[in-house]
């Protein structure tokens, strides 16, 4: 995001952008030891009004700053919140299938996970995200589905990454 767009976005939301020295950023980085089984890589250019391309060129999307945030909201282009919503929903549905299989519960192919990703002013200033996940599995009783959803939320990598960072609301429909 360009500096002018960031300032406009911050002003629209009534927030002040924090000033952090580059050395403070580098010193605060934490690395978590995992043994990678797969690595996805994408490069963005032009920020919220640019383009994102995966290293294998399968993902190649134009980006636009949403109108609701003061941007142009260009048709045929996406934004980081939509990409995050798609990734989180797909990952969560995979985790749901895994815990259902382990519990010997059949999740129908028509099941859906819809992630609504919200961006707005954080109470401490700057910006924050919130997510509402709506899970539907026709034919699975709500009590059983709720148990599976709670278990999936414990193992889903996106849920683990967001835990204690952003609010995630799980809704069984």
Secondary structure, DSSP 8 states (H G I E B T S, - for coil): --HHHHHHHHHHHT-------HHHHHHH--------S----EEEESGGGSEEEETTSS-EEEB---GGGTS---TT-B-HHHHHHHHHHHHHHHHHHHHHHHTT----TT-EEEEEEEEEE-TTSSEEEEEEEEEE-TTS-HHHHHHHHHHHHHH-HHHHHHTTTSEEEEEE-
